[in-house]
Amino acid sequence: MARAVTTNRKILNTAVAWSIGLLIFFPILWTILTSFKTEAQAINDPPIFLFFDWTLENYAVVQERSNYMKFLWNSVIIAGGSTVLGLIIAVPAAWSMAFVPSRRTKDILLWMLSTKMLPAVGVLYPIYLGFIKLGLLDSRFGLVIVLMLINLPIIVWMLYTYFREIPGEILEAARMDGASLREEILYVLTPMAIPGIASTLLLNFILAWNEAFWTLNLTAVNAAPLTAFIASYSSPEGLFYAKLSAASTMAIAPILILGWFSQKQLVRGLTFGAVK
Amino acid sequence: MYFSHALRAASAIALIAAGAAQAETLTIATVNNGDMIRMQGLTDDFTAKTGHEVEWVTLEENVLRQRVTTDISTKGGAFDIMTIGMYETPIWGANGWLVPLDDLSEEYNADDILPAMAGGLSYDGTLYAAPFYGESSMVMYRTDLMEAAGLEMPKAPTWTFIREAAAAMTDRDNEINGICIRGKAGWGEGGAFITAMSNSFGARWFDEDWNAQFDTQPWKDTLEFYVGMMNESGPPGYATNGFNENLSLFQQGKCGMWIDATVAASFVTNPNESTVADSVGFALAPDNGLGKRSNWLWAWALAIPAGTQKEAAAKEFIEWATSTGYIELVAENEGWANVPPGARTSLYENPNYLEVPFAQMTLDSILSADPQNPTVDPVPYVGIQFAAIPEFAGIATEVSQEFSAVYAGQQSIDEALAKAQALTNDAMEAAGYR
């Protein structure tokens, strides 16, 4: 039986949800606002919220100084490539763990997750030396591989959780109808897990987009993505907050727009298990 | 006739081919500060003169440091020129990681580089990095507030005077703090300031046998003076203030005095950025009558990693960017106040530049810094606000975190000094110094 919700309760819930949402969004809003201020207005004390002379000067300076499209394209290739490659590897792995588990499956899952606990800087030198030997330094392909490996445990874990919600009997029926393993995964499992796969894809794309350790340390000119673009506007000796904010806004804009349009899919995927 | 045309065409093709073979694309790693960004904007001049193209990798200072250190120590070859400081240069030069700059052209006139800068960027008498700009630290103060307090800033003040003046200028009701100085953790932030300040109190990081000296009275005196003065006259939350935070406060008229890098002078006197641009005076960093002032010495310099395939072109770039010709180019485009300071003696003989209000004080500050003999008592290291050993950055970051905890009121001075002493000795023992 559904629980009755009073109007007052609804208003309260809405107010709380909006407050939390605004609180989370505030740093992004502040960055966007600062990007339209002059450097002097950006550091004003008390801070100026809305009532200032809006200017596009910072965007003009950033456009003049940096090749934004080159950084953007690198981000798209690196984040997109690593996510797609990760999914190609993780779907069969998660299928195996969810539907034909062995005695060691849980240990393997935990071990995979434990690799995320290693501080990245701990393996910087081995990976850097490996990249030099393989000629992968400052290449998009090298970064696709590294970011895929970093995010693979999360992709496998998420897909494993979604696949576990799908009744094994459906796959069994497909097998009895003569489906091969490839057909079972491609034509039966994947369509049923689309919301889960979509949210995994989106979350990992965002993680790869924002990754700022490997993308800064393994790139120079050719493969530098938007994280390097932002880093080029940060300075401990000089007040360039408005320009830094303009660069940050330009860097997060694509992912904000993507998140906005895919929010329904994302929420559905994240709550997939709960509503089933 | 036909033969003559063919010969001309062949010659032209050969010339173009030869030019193309010589033209290189240089990758340069650099920091994001005003002077470096200005240089990026003027790179077309270099390309027009030499045919070489330049690609920039601009990063935040700490990110850059990690990035270039990884690359040079693994011989990665990602960069043809690196922007490094006085801390890295002698260490990397000693490791054989940098190309010696001992064969620069006569036109370049390497003897014109300020001796303090050349000394700090050399190892064993060989220059390994050419200074793009240099800095020391000095007192920047509000002339109007000083006058209102009935005081006159001496050219070379003592710490006692600075503390008295700070108290007199403080006006909490109007949010004016008598003094703003760095307290933020980090070896290049608050760590640099307190180390330079401690030199004037007779303190030192190590004795001649590399034993930590935080258990000595001069260190206690330094911290007690700093904390006492800042609690009386400093801004709230000074424990988290670095260069940028203090610059912001000073430009908004909320500091009576600010002791920091000489390059800040061009910011605080720029009427487009500073609300107090027309009432700023300058003085040498304070001392305590012990023969050492509390100013530091630093340079951002250009160096060539050993093993680059483009050494000749890289040297051409360094000669262009750190030459007197480049200084004149900046003056022509942006005015004399914006030329890279603190690198060349001839700049301070130029009457145009001496009209800039902070020029002479910057030079005097640089000349009064001696990285070879930074402390009252002898030390085994070179460097004023740092000790030029590879372990220093890590140790000093931890020590400055302990000090910042004191500034934030989270622990006592004695506790912080005891922890600093222990962690420094442990690290030095592990590194084999003791």
Chai-1 contact restraints between the chains, C-beta under 6 A:
chainA,res_idxA,chainB,res_idxB,connection_type,confidence,min_distance_angstrom,max_distance_angstrom,comment,restraint_id
A,I43,B,S248,contact,1.0,0.0,6.0,A-B,restraint_1
A,D45,B,Q252,contact,1.0,0.0,6.0,A-B,restraint_2
A,Y128,B,T70,contact,1.0,0.0,6.0,A-B,restraint_3
A,Y128,B,T74,contact,1.0,0.0,6.0,A-B,restraint_4
A,L129,B,T74,contact,1.0,0.0,6.0,A-B,restraint_5
A,I132,B,G76,contact,1.0,0.0,6.0,A-B,restraint_6
A,L137,B,G76,contact,1.0,0.0,6.0,A-B,restraint_7
A,L137,B,A78,contact,1.0,0.0,6.0,A-B,restraint_8
A,L216,B,V63,contact,1.0,0.0,6.0,A-B,restraint_9
A,A220,B,T27,contact,1.0,0.0,6.0,A-B,restraint_10
A,A220,B,V57,contact,1.0,0.0,6.0,A-B,restraint_11
A,A220,B,A78,contact,1.0,0.0,6.0,A-B,restraint_12
A,V221,B,T27,contact,1.0,0.0,6.0,A-B,restraint_13
A,V221,B,E55,contact,1.0,0.0,6.0,A-B,restraint_14
A,A231,B,L59,contact,1.0,0.0,6.0,A-B,restraint_15
A,A231,B,E60,contact,1.0,0.0,6.0,A-B,restraint_16
A,A231,B,V63,contact,1.0,0.0,6.0,A-B,restraint_17
A,S232,B,N32,contact,1.0,0.0,6.0,A-B,restraint_18
A,S232,B,T58,contact,1.0,0.0,6.0,A-B,restraint_19
A,S234,B,E60,contact,1.0,0.0,6.0,A-B,restraint_20
A,S235,B,N32,contact,1.0,0.0,6.0,A-B,restraint_21
A,S235,B,N33,contact,1.0,0.0,6.0,A-B,restraint_22
A,P236,B,E61,contact,1.0,0.0,6.0,A-B,restraint_23
A,E237,B,N33,contact,1.0,0.0,6.0,A-B,restraint_24
A,E237,B,F243,contact,1.0,0.0,6.0,A-B,restraint_25
A,G238,B,N33,contact,1.0,0.0,6.0,A-B,restraint_26
A,G238,B,G34,contact,1.0,0.0,6.0,A-B,restraint_27
A,L239,B,N244,contact,1.0,0.0,6.0,A-B,restraint_28
A,L239,B,L247,contact,1.0,0.0,6.0,A-B,restraint_29
